[in-house]
């Protein structure tokens, strides 16, 4: 009897290069990394061994996931590249890094983070608005982290700078378990 074939499914995760002030952020990153491995999904991330990025990748690797990091050469020292990944891709710029993060992911998940995380989220959302992709974008709302983002989008729509359809281009899940369940549903669709 043949084993069922599970197709490869890569999840590009944007998250902080800092751990945040509440230990719940680190715990969520750890839980999410391990959960991806348990669901036999691949992790694609920014390649750094700092903050939530490092915690996420370490947990995914420890649990047996394939993990690909993508880091620009100039950040290798600042973010201290994560050694021991399944694959580390070094790029010549932030723009090239973003293009690779985009290309390698079947879906995007956003965990808490700072300006870089917001930048990546806005860019991938903008690319979707411009019709460059139809990949799902999921924000994992640890401790209400995604609410200011949702409020900013709503205010942008209210002021006439974006169409109401933009709110349908991403979704917010309340926690890690709901995000992992949504990824499982997307994968099987």
Secondary structure, DSSP 4 states (H G I P E B T S, - for coil): -PPPPPPP-EEEEE--SS--SSHHHHHHHHHHHHHHHHTT-EEEE--BSSHHHHHHHHHHHHTT--EEEEEEGGGTTTTTB-TT-SEEEEESSHHHHHHHHHHH-SEEEE-S--HHHHHHHHHHHHHHHTTS---EEEEE-GGGTTHHHHHHHHHHHHTTSS-GGGGGS-EEESSHHHHHHHHHHHHH-
